[in-house]
Amino acid sequence: MENNNGIKRRALGKGLEELFYNEPLDYNRIEEKIITETPKEAIQMVSIQDLRSNPYQPRQNFDQQALEELAASIKEHGVFQPIIIKKSIKGYEIIAGERRVRASKIAGLTKIPAIIRDFTDSEMMEIALLENLQRENLNSIEEAVAYQKLISNLNLTQEQLANRIGKSRSHITNMLGLLSLPKKVQKLVGDNKLSMGHARVLSKLENEEKIESLSERVITEGLSVRQLEEISSNNQEYTRKNRVTRHNLEKTNEYSYIEEELKEKLGTKVKIKANKLEIAFTNTNDLNRILEIMNLNK
């Protein structure tokens, strides 16, 4: 994130900028630093009517029940943490805290506490993605679309993006592979009717009609990922994009299939060796994210 002269902008303030340009980015630390370094008198009550969504917000669907629960809490206790916004031509754009804004509307509030900060478009894009990834998971398709936008708009490689957001390279690659699926199948993945494992197998096939047919079989017949892999590998009618033999699919590591499944599930590097399971994490927040996926965060 440099300007045309290759010089990093300094509008964020030295402390925050150093934190923002670290890899991997940690949304919680960025938001915490903004809030703790903002004097109370600088926090403004802003009209909710003057706010509009971050144009780079990756989330398309918000859980209505979760919003209702947050609204009930706001009615009783108020908005504990100010949102972060950016001045725009008309009103303000929400950088972080859209769920709080939506819940506050439901709660009947007309104003909400806010901190006004100057962010570039690329920074707004990254922080919107980070808030959703690290605070409340996006569905698979929303996540894939967000990754593609970051790669295109920030001119990043998949490896650079993986380092930037603390994910494995294979996770980024597999997520982007979802975007090659027919829209009908993408919706099934986004609605959690097809698992990432199933979607990964389907994304390696070419014929859209066959992909849709197989996706329907997964749902109606309850096919496992391994069963789907067997069908698509052994049946000539399911032409693969990169034709390989079943023998070549098998690694010498007998647990490689499990490793791949866990990588997809947890979004990080996983290794099984010498009867030990190793799960990589980048920081405490990433560990908490993994524990939450594993239902071990209570």
Secondary structure, 3 states (H helix, E strand, C coil): CECCCCCECCCCCHHHHHHHCCCCCCHHHHHHHHHHCCCHHHCEEEEHHHEECCCCCCCCCCCHHHHHHHHHHHHHHCCCCCEEEEECCCCEEEEECHHHHHHHHHCCCCEEEEEECCCCHHHHHHHHHHHHHHHCCCCHHHHHHHHHHHHHHHCCCHHHHHHHHCCCHHHHHHHHHHHHCCHHHHHHHHCCCCCHHHHHHHCCECCHHHHHHHHHHHHHHCCCHHHHHHHHHHCCCCCECCCCCHHHHCCCCCCHHHHHHHHHHHCCCEEEECCEEEECCCCHHHHHHHHHHCCCCC
